[in-house]
């Protein structure tokens, strides 16, 4: 375990050494946060799991953790408390959607979380639910149209048009 607790940001890196380890319990113990706070951080995209050379967000509290993997918790109180500004859906074309991204909303998340990003918003609010991939980005301070692809094939096709 290693922790960096400078300013309002804290990060914790925990090696998984036991096959029966719970991500929530390991992170709560290392960080001093409650199990409920850790679960909320998982949902907001601030917890990651590294396996070999691959690192992905960990959102499921009950995911089996392979021995030798590493958990990462990136906690930034400002990110977690930031107001989420709702984007406006202009068109849902199945393979992609078109949104008006408001000023103040991120195009994509960071390691500190993605709950305030248009990509996560699209994943959670479109019906039927599906993955969201950013085709292009707009600065946080910019309001404008943004394309969100919902398959890797659509990402490739739309990116080629840019």
C-alpha positions as CSV (number, residue, x, y, z in Angstrom):
1,X,0.0,0.0,0.0
2,X,1.1,3.5,-0.8
3,X,-0.7,6.7,0.0
4,X,-0.3,10.3,-1.2
5,X,-2.4,12.6,0.9
6,X,-1.4,16.1,-0.3
7,X,-3.9,18.9,-0.4
8,X,-7.6,17.8,-0.9
9,X,-6.5,14.9,-3.1
10,X,-5.7,11.5,-1.7
11,X,-4.6,8.4,-3.6
12,X,-4.1,4.9,-2.4
13,X,-2.6,1.9,-4.1
14,X,-3.1,-1.5,-2.6
15,X,-1.7,-4.8,-3.8
16,X,-4.1,-7.7,-3.7
17,X,-2.4,-10.6,-1.8
18,X,-5.4,-12.7,-0.8
19,X,-8.0,-14.4,-3.1
20,X,-10.8,-13.7,-0.6
21,X,-10.1,-9.9,-0.5
22,X,-13.0,-7.5,-0.9
23,X,-12.2,-4.3,-2.8
24,X,-14.5,-2.2,-0.5
25,X,-12.9,-3.6,2.7
26,X,-9.3,-3.2,1.5
27,X,-9.9,0.4,0.3
28,X,-11.9,1.4,3.4
29,X,-9.1,0.0,5.7
30,X,-6.4,1.8,3.7
31,X,-8.2,5.1,3.3
32,X,-10.1,5.4,6.6
33,X,-13.3,6.0,4.6
34,X,-16.5,4.1,5.3
35,X,-17.6,1.1,3.2
36,X,-20.5,3.3,1.9
37,X,-18.1,6.1,0.9
38,X,-15.9,3.6,-0.9
39,X,-18.9,2.2,-2.8
40,X,-19.9,5.7,-3.8
41,X,-16.4,6.4,-5.1
42,X,-16.6,3.2,-7.1
43,X,-19.8,4.3,-8.7
44,X,-18.3,7.7,-9.5
45,X,-15.3,6.2,-11.3
46,X,-12.6,6.9,-8.8
47,X,-11.5,3.3,-8.2
48,X,-9.4,1.4,-10.6
49,X,-8.1,-2.2,-10.8
50,X,-4.8,-3.1,-12.5
51,X,-4.2,-6.6,-13.8
52,X,-1.0,-7.0,-15.6
53,X,-0.6,-4.2,-18.1
54,X,-4.4,-3.4,-18.1
55,X,-6.0,-0.9,-15.8
56,X,-9.8,-0.4,-15.8
57,X,-12.3,1.4,-13.6
58,X,-13.8,-0.8,-11.0
59,X,-17.5,-0.1,-10.3
60,X,-18.7,-3.4,-8.9
61,X,-18.1,-3.8,-5.2
62,X,-18.4,-7.6,-5.4
63,X,-16.0,-8.2,-8.3
64,X,-13.5,-11.0,-7.6
65,X,-10.0,-9.6,-7.2
66,X,-7.2,-11.7,-8.6
67,X,-4.1,-12.2,-6.4
68,X,-1.3,-10.0,-7.8
69,X,-3.7,-7.3,-9.0
70,X,-3.6,-3.8,-7.6
71,X,-6.4,-1.5,-6.4
72,X,-6.2,2.3,-6.9
73,X,-8.4,4.8,-5.1
74,X,-8.2,8.4,-6.3
75,X,-10.2,10.7,-3.9
76,X,-10.6,14.4,-4.6
77,X,-13.3,16.0,-2.4
78,X,-13.8,18.8,-5.0
79,X,-14.5,16.3,-7.8
80,X,-16.9,14.3,-5.6
81,X,-18.8,17.3,-4.5
82,X,-19.0,19.1,-7.9
83,X,-22.4,19.9,-9.2
84,X,-23.4,17.8,-12.1
85,X,-24.7,19.9,-15.0
86,X,-27.2,18.1,-17.3
87,X,-26.4,18.0,-21.0
88,X,-29.2,18.1,-23.6
89,X,-29.8,15.2,-25.9
90,X,-30.4,16.3,-29.5
91,X,-30.5,13.0,-31.3
92,X,-30.1,9.3,-30.3
93,X,-29.2,7.5,-33.5
94,X,-28.5,4.1,-31.8
95,X,-24.9,3.8,-32.8
96,X,-24.2,7.4,-31.8
97,X,-25.9,10.3,-30.0
98,X,-25.6,14.1,-30.4
99,X,-25.6,16.2,-27.3
100,X,-25.3,19.9,-26.3
101,X,-22.5,19.8,-23.7
102,X,-23.0,22.7,-21.2
103,X,-20.2,24.9,-20.0
104,X,-18.7,23.4,-16.9
105,X,-19.3,19.8,-17.9
106,X,-16.3,17.5,-18.7
107,X,-16.2,15.6,-22.0
108,X,-14.6,12.6,-20.3
109,X,-13.6,11.8,-16.7
110,X,-10.2,11.6,-15.1
111,X,-8.7,9.1,-12.7
112,X,-10.4,11.2,-10.0
113,X,-13.8,10.3,-11.3
114,X,-16.2,10.5,-14.2
115,X,-19.6,11.2,-12.6
116,X,-19.6,14.8,-14.1
117,X,-18.6,13.8,-17.6
118,X,-20.9,13.6,-20.6
119,X,-19.6,10.1,-21.5
120,X,-20.8,8.8,-18.1
121,X,-24.0,10.8,-18.3
122,X,-24.8,9.1,-21.7
123,X,-24.1,5.7,-20.3
124,X,-26.4,6.2,-17.4
125,X,-29.3,8.1,-19.0
126,X,-29.8,6.7,-22.5
127,X,-32.4,3.9,-23.0
128,X,-31.5,1.3,-23.7
129,X,-28.3,1.7,-21.7
130,X,-25.1,1.1,-23.7
131,X,-21.4,2.1,-23.6
132,X,-20.3,5.6,-24.5
133,X,-17.1,6.6,-26.3
134,X,-16.1,10.2,-26.8
135,X,-15.4,10.9,-30.5
136,X,-14.0,14.4,-29.9
137,X,-13.6,16.6,-26.9
138,X,-14.7,20.0,-25.9
139,X,-13.0,22.0,-23.1
140,X,-14.8,22.0,-19.8
141,X,-15.4,25.8,-20.3
142,X,-16.9,25.3,-23.7
143,X,-20.6,24.8,-24.5
144,X,-21.3,23.1,-27.8
145,X,-22.3,20.0,-29.8
146,X,-20.5,16.7,-29.0
147,X,-20.8,13.3,-30.6
148,X,-20.9,10.2,-28.4
149,X,-20.4,6.8,-30.1
150,X,-22.0,3.7,-28.6
151,X,-19.8,1.0,-30.2
152,X,-16.1,0.8,-31.2
153,X,-17.1,0.5,-34.8
154,X,-19.0,3.8,-34.6
155,X,-16.0,5.4,-32.9
156,X,-13.7,4.4,-35.8
157,X,-16.2,5.6,-38.4
158,X,-17.0,9.0,-36.8
159,X,-13.3,9.6,-35.9
160,X,-12.4,9.1,-39.5
161,X,-14.8,11.8,-40.5
162,X,-13.0,14.3,-38.3
